Amino acid sequence: MGSNEMTDRQFLGWNVQVRQQLVEDLYYTCRQNGEILEELLDEYVYLLKDNTDRLDVLASYVKEELGED
């Protein structure tokens, strides 16, 4: 297992409350610094590279929000 991978047991330490707090902290951080948001989005899209269905959903959402067809 690589240094950035976590086992199911390790993931359980990231319970709902901890994850919610991380989301809240990331939201605040991204509002303060747009470059961090860009980096996080780039990483997220990269991690989805093998999930074309999810990428299609995200692309559709963007088109809808921007009013594009």
SETOR-988095 format. One record per residue (C-alpha): residue number from 0; residue in three letters; x, y, z. Coordinates in steps of 0.25 Angstrom, whole numbers, plus 5000, padded with zeros to 4 digits. Example, Ala and Ser with C-alpha at 12.3 -4.5 7.8 and 13.67 -1.06 7.14 Angstrom:
2
<keke resi="0" resn="Ala" px="5049" py="4982" pz="5031"/>
<keke resi="1" resn="Ser" px="5055" py="4996" pz="5029"/>
//
This chain:
69
<keke resi="0" resn="Met" px="5000" py="5000" pz="5000"/>
<keke resi="1" resn="Gly" px="5005" py="5014" pz="4996"/>
<keke resi="2" resn="Ser" px="5008" py="5025" pz="5007"/>
<keke resi="3" resn="Asn" px="4995" py="5032" pz="5002"/>
<keke resi="4" resn="Glu" px="4986" py="5020" pz="5002"/>
<keke resi="5" resn="Met" px="4978" py="5017" pz="5015"/>
<keke resi="6" resn="Thr" px="4972" py="5004" pz="5019"/>
<keke resi="7" resn="Asp" px="4957" py="5003" pz="5022"/>
<keke resi="8" resn="Arg" px="4961" py="5003" pz="5037"/>
<keke resi="9" resn="Gln" px="4968" py="5016" pz="5036"/>
<keke resi="10" resn="Phe" px="4957" py="5022" pz="5028"/>
<keke resi="11" resn="Leu" px="4947" py="5019" pz="5039"/>
<keke resi="12" resn="Gly" px="4955" py="5029" pz="5048"/>
<keke resi="13" resn="Trp" px="4950" py="5039" pz="5038"/>
<keke resi="14" resn="Asn" px="4936" py="5038" pz="5043"/>
<keke resi="15" resn="Val" px="4924" py="5047" pz="5038"/>
<keke resi="16" resn="Gln" px="4927" py="5058" pz="5048"/>
<keke resi="17" resn="Val" px="4942" py="5059" pz="5045"/>
<keke resi="18" resn="Arg" px="4939" py="5059" pz="5030"/>
<keke resi="19" resn="Gln" px="4928" py="5070" pz="5032"/>
<keke resi="20" resn="Gln" px="4938" py="5078" pz="5039"/>
<keke resi="21" resn="Leu" px="4948" py="5077" pz="5028"/>
<keke resi="22" resn="Val" px="4938" py="5081" pz="5018"/>
<keke resi="23" resn="Glu" px="4935" py="5093" pz="5026"/>
<keke resi="24" resn="Asp" px="4949" py="5097" pz="5028"/>
<keke resi="25" resn="Leu" px="4952" py="5095" pz="5013"/>
<keke resi="26" resn="Tyr" px="4940" py="5103" pz="5009"/>
<keke resi="27" resn="Tyr" px="4945" py="5115" pz="5018"/>
<keke resi="28" resn="Thr" px="4959" py="5113" pz="5013"/>
<keke resi="29" resn="Cys" px="4955" py="5113" pz="4999"/>
<keke resi="30" resn="Arg" px="4947" py="5126" pz="5001"/>
<keke resi="31" resn="Gln" px="4959" py="5132" pz="5006"/>
<keke resi="32" resn="Asn" px="4969" py="5127" pz="4995"/>
<keke resi="33" resn="Gly" px="4963" py="5123" pz="4982"/>
<keke resi="34" resn="Glu" px="4976" py="5117" pz="4977"/>
<keke resi="35" resn="Ile" px="4974" py="5106" pz="4988"/>
<keke resi="36" resn="Leu" px="4960" py="5103" pz="4982"/>
<keke resi="37" resn="Glu" px="4966" py="5102" pz="4968"/>
<keke resi="38" resn="Glu" px="4977" py="5092" pz="4973"/>
<keke resi="39" resn="Leu" px="4966" py="5084" pz="4980"/>
<keke resi="40" resn="Leu" px="4957" py="5083" pz="4968"/>
<keke resi="41" resn="Asp" px="4969" py="5079" pz="4959"/>
<keke resi="42" resn="Glu" px="4972" py="5068" pz="4969"/>
<keke resi="43" resn="Tyr" px="4957" py="5064" pz="4970"/>
<keke resi="44" resn="Val" px="4956" py="5063" pz="4955"/>
<keke resi="45" resn="Tyr" px="4969" py="5056" pz="4953"/>
<keke resi="46" resn="Leu" px="4964" py="5045" pz="4964"/>
<keke resi="47" resn="Leu" px="4952" py="5043" pz="4956"/>
<keke resi="48" resn="Lys" px="4959" py="5041" pz="4943"/>
<keke resi="49" resn="Asp" px="4955" py="5026" pz="4942"/>
<keke resi="50" resn="Asn" px="4940" py="5029" pz="4946"/>
<keke resi="51" resn="Thr" px="4935" py="5035" pz="4933"/>
<keke resi="52" resn="Asp" px="4920" py="5034" pz="4938"/>
<keke resi="53" resn="Arg" px="4924" py="5044" pz="4950"/>
<keke resi="54" resn="Leu" px="4932" py="5053" pz="4941"/>
<keke resi="55" resn="Asp" px="4920" py="5054" pz="4931"/>
<keke resi="56" resn="Val" px="4911" py="5057" pz="4943"/>
<keke resi="57" resn="Leu" px="4920" py="5068" pz="4947"/>
<keke resi="58" resn="Ala" px="4921" py="5073" pz="4933"/>
<keke resi="59" resn="Ser" px="4906" py="5074" pz="4931"/>
<keke resi="60" resn="Tyr" px="4905" py="5081" pz="4944"/>
<keke resi="61" resn="Val" px="4915" py="5092" pz="4940"/>
<keke resi="62" resn="Lys" px="4908" py="5093" pz="4926"/>
<keke resi="63" resn="Glu" px="4894" py="5095" pz="4933"/>
<keke resi="64" resn="Glu" px="4899" py="5105" pz="4943"/>
<keke resi="65" resn="Leu" px="4906" py="5113" pz="4932"/>
<keke resi="66" resn="Gly" px="4894" py="5112" pz="4923"/>
<keke resi="67" resn="Glu" px="4901" py="5105" pz="4912"/>
<keke resi="68" resn="Asp" px="4894" py="5093" pz="4904"/>
//
